């Protein structure tokens, strides 16, 4: 759940990511290399989505339209694992 919270924060308010957020990931035994990869993957998907949105691109026909919009999803309120 911590990675999901981190991804949400990095996506919605990247300037508010701070050392506490990084330490939370380290506390899960993630290395700095792991965290770097997480940030790069999140950043890439944010970038490519913004490019597609900015150009008004529509998803390819083979992509499930429900998968494109995640606004109907809710995050669990307690840790599952």
Secondary structure by P-SEA (a helix, b strand, c coil): caaaaaaaaaacccccccaaaaaaaaaacccaaaaaaaaaaaaaaaaaaaaaaaacccccccccccccccccccccccccc
